[in-house]
Amino acid sequence: MVEADRDPRTREAASTRDRLIATAVRLFGEKGIAATSLRALTDAAGANIAAVNYHFGSKEGLLRAVIDRTMRVVNDERRHRLDDLESASEPPSMPALVRAFVEPAADLVDRHGPGGPDIARFIGRVISEPDPQTRQIFADQVRPVEGRYLVALGRALPGVDDEHVRFAFTCMVGLLSLHQTGTFRTVDWQPGPNRTPPDGRPGAADRERLVAFITGGILATLPD
């Protein structure tokens, strides 16, 4: 069914849901999740609290929808890449797993066009959020795919104990998260009159350096 054929009430409901998600991405990223009240969020979205309850059930349900919206493409591409690697004649290597995991997420900001900076701030907030419930909600959304990569990484590093594999995986996720959110990208490490400030958006060269750095770091820390 094309958009024009849909019932106007259905289109309006979808529009309200999308506005709530987009507004939540922005406000959660700017102010923090706990600090953003439903009243402030619904006022900014031109909706009411009843709309949140109708579409998401609660603020937690809205947060889950926002995480799903922002991470779904990344999760889907990671899953497809891992499926391809594991269906090949040879088991996937550690470098191949790192690339398959990093590349889909390294483009996160650009994938969302003009809304990319809002997405980056939101992901940064979620990852650094001290509230265990918020962190658990994020983990619930990404664990099915990330858990598969953790298992595959262990298989690609035979003889390496589980604790070391988990440490390597955690470091990869941490570095990737800093890259995604642009935490340090706009810092002017060498101020000067001839220095051109970075634009805050990642590029292909950055992604390649990130993949190489993570791969090299894992190799360098493997036990003898």
C-alpha positions in Angstrom: 0.0 0.0 0.0 1.4 3.4 -1.0 1.5 6.3 1.4 -1.3 8.2 -0.4 -3.6 5.2 0.0 -3.2 5.0 3.8 -6.0 6.3 6.1 -5.2 9.9 7.2 -5.4 8.7 10.8 -2.8 6.1 10.2 -0.5 8.6 8.5 -1.0 11.0 11.4 -0.2 8.3 14.0 2.9 7.3 12.1 4.0 11.0 11.9 3.4 11.4 15.7 5.5 8.3 16.4 8.3 9.5 14.2 8.3 13.0 15.7 8.5 11.5 19.2 11.4 9.3 18.3 13.3 12.1 16.5 12.7 14.5 19.4 13.8 11.9 21.9 17.0 11.3 19.9 17.8 15.0 20.1 16.8 15.7 23.7 18.2 12.5 25.2 21.5 13.3 23.5 21.5 17.0 24.6 20.2 16.7 28.1 20.5 13.1 29.1 17.9 10.5 29.4 17.0 10.8 33.1 17.1 14.7 32.8 14.6 14.7 29.9 11.0 14.7 31.2 8.2 13.3 29.2 6.5 16.7 29.5 9.4 18.5 27.9 9.8 15.8 25.2 6.1 15.8 24.2 5.9 19.6 24.2 9.0 19.7 21.9 7.4 17.1 19.6 4.0 18.8 19.5 2.4 15.7 21.1 1.1 14.7 24.5 2.0 12.1 27.1 -0.9 10.0 26.0 0.8 9.6 22.6 3.9 8.2 24.3 1.8 5.7 26.2 -0.1 4.8 23.1 2.9 4.3 20.8 5.5 3.0 23.3 3.8 2.2 26.6 6.2 4.3 28.6 9.4 6.4 28.5 11.4 3.1 28.7 9.5 1.8 25.7 10.3 5.1 23.8 14.0 4.7 24.7 13.9 1.1 23.3 12.3 2.4 20.1 15.0 5.1 19.8 17.8 2.6 20.2 16.2 0.2 17.7 15.8 3.0 15.2 19.4 4.3 15.5 21.1 0.9 15.7 18.9 -1.3 13.5 20.8 -0.8 10.2 24.1 -1.4 12.0 22.8 -4.6 13.6 21.4 -5.9 10.4 24.5 -5.3 8.4 26.7 -6.8 11.0 24.5 -9.9 11.1 24.6 -10.2 7.3 28.3 -9.8 7.2 28.9 -12.4 9.9 26.5 -14.8 8.2 28.6 -14.5 5.0 31.8 -15.0 6.9 30.6 -18.1 8.7 29.1 -19.6 5.5 32.5 -19.5 3.7 34.7 -22.5 3.3 37.2 -21.2 5.8 36.4 -20.0 9.4 36.5 -16.2 9.7 39.8 -14.7 10.8 40.2 -12.2 13.6 41.0 -9.3 11.1 38.0 -10.2 9.0 35.7 -10.2 12.1 37.1 -6.8 13.2 36.4 -5.3 9.8 32.9 -6.8 9.6 32.0 -5.5 13.1 33.6 -2.0 12.8 32.7 -0.8 9.3 28.9 -0.8 9.6 29.0 1.2 12.8 31.8 3.5 11.7 29.4 5.1 9.2 26.7 5.6 11.8 26.7 9.4 11.6 26.6 9.5 7.8 23.9 6.9 7.5 21.5 9.3 9.2 22.1 12.3 7.0 21.3 15.7 8.6 20.3 13.9 11.8 23.7 12.3 12.1 25.1 14.6 14.8 22.0 14.1 17.0 22.4 10.3 16.6 26.1 10.6 17.6 25.2 12.6 20.7 22.5 10.1 21.7 24.7 7.0 21.2 27.4 8.8 23.3 24.9 9.4 26.1 23.7 5.9 26.1 27.1 4.4 26.2 28.4 6.7 28.9 25.1 6.6 30.9 25.7 5.6 34.5 22.2 4.3 35.1 22.3 0.5 34.9 18.8 0.2 33.6 19.6 2.4 30.6 22.8 0.5 29.8 20.8 -2.7 30.1 18.2 -1.5 27.6 21.0 -0.7 25.1 22.7 -4.1 25.8 19.4 -5.9 25.2 19.1 -4.3 21.7 22.7 -5.0 20.6 23.5 -8.3 22.4 22.0 -10.8 19.9 24.4 -9.6 17.2 27.4 -8.5 19.4 27.2 -11.8 21.3 27.7 -13.7 18.1 30.7 -11.7 17.3 32.2 -12.3 20.7 31.8 -16.1 20.2 33.2 -15.9 16.7 36.2 -13.8 17.9 36.9 -16.5 20.5 36.9 -19.2 17.8 39.3 -17.1 15.7 41.7 -16.9 18.6 42.2 -20.5 19.5 44.1 -21.0 22.7 43.3 -17.5 24.0 41.3 -17.6 27.3 37.8 -16.2 27.5 38.8 -13.3 29.7 41.4 -12.1 27.2 38.9 -12.4 24.3 36.3 -10.5 26.2 38.8 -7.8 27.0 39.8 -7.4 23.4 36.2 -7.3 22.3 35.4 -4.6 25.0 38.3 -2.5 23.8 37.1 -2.7 20.2 33.6 -1.6 21.2 35.0 1.2 23.3 37.3 2.6 20.6 34.5 2.2 18.0 32.1 4.1 20.3 34.5 7.0 20.6 34.8 7.1 16.8 31.0 6.9 16.3 30.3 9.8 18.7 33.1 12.0 17.5 34.1 12.5 21.2 37.7 13.6 20.3 37.4 14.4 16.7 36.7 18.1 17.1 39.3 18.6 19.8 42.0 21.0 18.5 45.1 19.2 19.7 47.5 21.5 17.9 46.0 25.0 17.8 47.6 27.4 15.5 46.8 30.1 12.9 47.3 27.7 10.0 45.3 24.8 11.4 42.0 23.9 9.8 39.6 22.6 12.4 38.2 19.2 11.6 34.6 19.0 10.5 33.7 16.4 13.1 32.6 13.7 10.5 34.5 10.5 10.0 35.9 9.5 6.6 37.1 6.4 4.8 40.7 7.0 5.9 39.6 7.2 9.6 37.7 4.0 9.3 40.7 2.2 7.8 43.0 3.5 10.5 40.5 2.4 13.1 40.2 -1.1 11.7 44.0 -1.4 11.5 44.5 0.0 15.0 42.1 -2.4 16.6 43.4 -5.4 14.7 47.0 -4.5 15.6 46.1 -3.9 19.2 44.5 -7.3 19.5 47.5 -9.0 17.8 49.9 -7.1 20.0 48.3 -8.2 23.2 47.9 -11.9 22.4 49.6 -14.1 25.0 52.8 -15.8 23.9 
